[in-house]
């Protein structure tokens, strides 16, 4: 009989970087594998995973079941400071591999390269003022339905509380109904959107 080894939640180690990259790509299209959706799917972790590990490794936690890492949560305690550091310290590292598109971005790769070069567009000051932290969480299929999402979230939220952070937010794709149900079980609530916000919506949790 096949058994699933119990997984543990632990802090990020530099050796986990490749696993974060792979997980981000394999869950990067609405929770599904984005490998064939982009010419260079490495653009996804360059925006949504690796910079957190580089800039705030103490707020990265992984699910480890004895083999390759099968899930992670990454985030920041201060979104405003994070996006400033993203531009100053992270963008120069990856800009040559993912140059900014010329003119109006066309196609999924160009749209993400444009976002990489203007990552501060993801910062909503009205939301960050009350919920300064934000996060991204991803689990491979073999890590799902094992309670690991909750354990990852609890580790991250606990670290935020230790720092005295008053609230955390995240952006949501309305189509990802499974993720929405998970966040609601964790206590997140939908936030009012400032004028001009058109893509998706935000959830917030006071700590």
N, C-alpha and C positions, 0 to 999 in steps of 0.2 A: 504494500500500500504506500502511495506517495504522500509525504507529509510536507507541509510548508514550514521552513525554519522560521522561528520567531525573529522578527526584525527589531533593531534598536535604533533609537534616535540619538544622534551624536552631532557634535560640532563639525563644521567644515574643516577639511585638511587640503593643502595644496594638491595632493595627489588625486583629489576628487574632481579636479577641473574638467577632465575629459568626460567624466560621467555626467556632469552638469550640462555640458555641451550636447551630448547625445540625447539626454532626457528632454532637453528643451526642444530639440528638433523633432523627436519622436512624439511629442505632445503639442507641437506648435501650430496645428491647424484645427482650432476648436476642440482641443483635446486629442486629436488624431495625428497620425504621422504626417509631417510636412515635407518629408524627404524629396518627393517628386514634384512638389508644388513650387519650389524655388530653384533657380539655376544654381545658386550657392546658398543652401539653407543655413549655413553658418552665420548669416546675418541675424537670425533669430536669437541665439545665445549672446551675440555681440551686443544686443540691445537689452534683452530681458533676463539674462542669467549671469554671464561672466563679469560684467562691471560691478555687480553687487559683491561677488566673491573677491574681487580685487580691491574695491573701495571700502567695504564694510564686512569683512569676513566673519567678524564676531556675531553677526546677525544672519548667518547662513547655517542651516541645519539640514542634515541628510538622513534618509532612511537606509540602513545598512543591515542586510540579512546574511552577511558573511561572504557574499560574492560582490559583484559590482553594485554600486549604489543604485537604488531603484526609485528614489524620489528625493525631492528637496523642497525647501522653502527659502527664498531669498528676500531681503527687504532692507529698508533703511529706517532709521529713527527720525530723520529730518529730510523730507523730500526736497525742500528748497536747497539745502546744502548739498544734497546728493546730486541734483541735476547741475549745479554749478561745478562740482568735482567731475561729473561725467564729461562736461565740455572741456574743462581745463586739463584733466589728467587721463581720462579714458579715451576720448575721441582721437587724440593724436596717435594712439597705439593702433587703431583699426581703420583710420581714415583712408590710408593708401589701398587697403584691400577692398574697401567698400566706399568708393568715391561718391560724392554727392551727384545726383543726376543733374543734367543740364536741361533747363526749361521745365515744363510741367511733367511731373513723374507719370510714367505710363507702365502698367504692369505691376505685379506684386513685389518683385525685387526692387524696382525703382522706388516704390512707395516706402518700403522699409529702409532703403538707403537714405531717402529724404528724412525719414523719422530719426534715423541714427544721427544725422547731422543737425537735427533740430529737436533733440530729445526733450528739451524743456517745454515743448508743446504738451507733453503729458502731465505737466504740473498745472494744477488748477488752484491758484492762490486762495480762492475763497474756501476750498475744501481743506487744503493743507494748513490753513490757519487754525482750524479746530482739530483736524485729524492729521498731524504732521507726518506720521509714519505711513509707508505703503509697502505692499508685498506682492510676490508672485509665488505660486505653489504648483508643483507638477509631480505626478506619479505615473510611472509606467504601468501598463495593464497588470503586470504581475504583482504590483504593489497596492493595487486598489482593492477595496472591500475588505480591508484588514485592519481598519482603524488607524492607519498610519497618517492619513491626512489630518485627523484630529490631533494626533500626537505631535506631528510637525508644527501645527498651528499653536498648540499649547506651549511648546518649547520657545517659539518665536515671541508669542505674546508675553510669556513670562520674562523674557529678556527685555522687552520694551517696558514692562512694569518696573523692573529693577532700575531702569534708567529714568523713571518718572515721566514717560511719554504719555500724554493725555488721550490720544486716540490714533487709530490706524484706518486707512482706507485702501480701496482697490478699485480698479476699473473692470467692468463686466461687459462681455459680449452677450446680448440678450438671447442669442441662440443656444448658449451653453447652459441649458436648464439644469443639468446635473450639478454643475458647479454652483449655480445659484442656490439650489436646495442645500448644498453642503454649507455654504457661507451663512445662510439663514439659520441653520441648526447651530452654528457657532456663535450666533447672536448678532451678526451683521444686519444692518438695516439700510434700505435704499435712501440715498441722500438727495436733497433738492439740487437740481443742476443749474449752474449759473447760466445766464443768457448766452447763446451762441454755441453751447455744447450740443453737438449733433451725433457723435459716434458713441453708441453704447451708453452706459450709465455708471454711477459709482455707488459703492456700498461703504458704510463706515461702522466702526465699533469704538465706543468710548471705553477707556481702560481705567 
